[in-house]
């Protein structure tokens, strides 16, 4: 993503902020594939409380990411980044202590604190401060790619750390990752000469009404909500299904295959969507793949190989959708309101993560089938919404 068009200062800022963002997201992704297995063994832990613990970080991320961005306009980006990182470290340490003490309620509080350490809006604002408009999109893409790598490493490394050091070890490692980034935030990040509110990259309150009146943007928001609700719900439920057949320390093998298959199919599907102008068709195909995976989970939840195939199929659909969703959303937004549209879009994403964990935890007490019936129903509604989506006009370059 980084090429000769970047100045040395822009390259340093982009790579540094991508590193900070990926370390933070890695800390969150490490927990996702293992939390339901270990937290469900805590005294007094119900499936609902475990689901809330998994999704809790999304709730506070949804509430704090936009205010942090706006506050950073007034007091500076670096102070907010430092503050949010310290909060994230404290939340991770509390979650580690809660895991050691096996307290589900303390774990939920720790996860809420982790979400309060949201940095996405501030990092995006700082990237906008430190890059020229003509290369800003590529700088954002670099951050997006770093998040994808963090997701891959988290899904594979998380089960290994948990198997050797327990759930507390996963959260301690998460705190260490955030602490590693703190000195660079304080002393290494280039300081912008002037802090400017960038409408194309940041949330602007006066544009909120305009964004919420755009029916295509609202459809995209619902889609992002549904996609990440499904992700959290599946990883609240699927690890417990797989635990029936294999030692949790070996889960990383399933997740590695899952990620590699998803990655292999994501690249050509993204090229087809973007280069061939078939975004809607790829979206529809990927949503159908998600629905197939839910059907497989319902039909084969008590059989090992089909259950593994189900999670691989699910993740393939997810990986096909994840890169094209933000791209398509940006095409619907007016350049003036693009930052506001992205802020709303990301808020729906984080709130979806919370709802997915809580809903899956609640429904699991009736049986895992109910989780996938619920996801199937919401995803069918999403499919109908996508079928009615008006595609943006192509722009000539």
Secondary structure, 3 states (H helix, E strand, C coil): CCCCCCCHHHHHHHHHHHHHHHHHHHHHHHHHCCHHHHHCCCCCCCHHHHHHHHHHHHHHHHHHHHHHHHHHHHHCHHHHHHHHHHHHHHHHHHHHHHHHHCCHHHHHHHHHHHHHCCCHHHHHHHHHHHCCHHHHHHHHHHHHHHHHHHHHHHHHHHHHHHHHHHHHHHHHHHHHHHHHHHHHHHHHCCCCCCCCCCCCCCCCHHHHHHHHCCHHHHHHHHHHHHHHHHHHHHHHHHHHHHHCCCCHHHHHHHHHHHHHHHHHHHHHHHHHHHHCCCHHHHHHHHHHHHHHHHHHHHHHCCCHHHHHHHHHHHHHHHHHHHHHHHHHHHHHCCHHHHHHHHHHHHHHHHHHHHHHHHHHHHHHCCCHHHHHHHHHHHHHHHHHHHHCCCCCCCCCC
